[in-house]
Amino acid sequence: MTRYNQLDMKQLQVIGLLASVALFISCETLQTTGTGNQEQKRLAAIRQQQEDAQMDEADRNLWNAHQDLLNTGTNPAIPYRQ
């Protein structure tokens, strides 16, 4: 009877160890509060892309206005020349 008790105890210890490892892993990988670090990085990247797009549009507008000024001089009545 002692041999069966030792075998049952070893099986119980292995099951307990596996359950402990599973609990530890699940606690480490789940983020249940707020936005995670990856989410914050993703949102920051989206904001940066939007700011860059606005700057690109502003640069294009400035370039086009400068080209118009060079082509017409200070008189906007002069037609566009190529």
Buried (B, 14 or more C-beta within 10 A) or exposed (E): EEEEEEEEEEEEEEEEEEEEEEEEEEEEEEEEEEEEEEEEEEEEEEEEEEEEEEEEEEEEEEEEEEEEEEEBEEEEEEEEEE
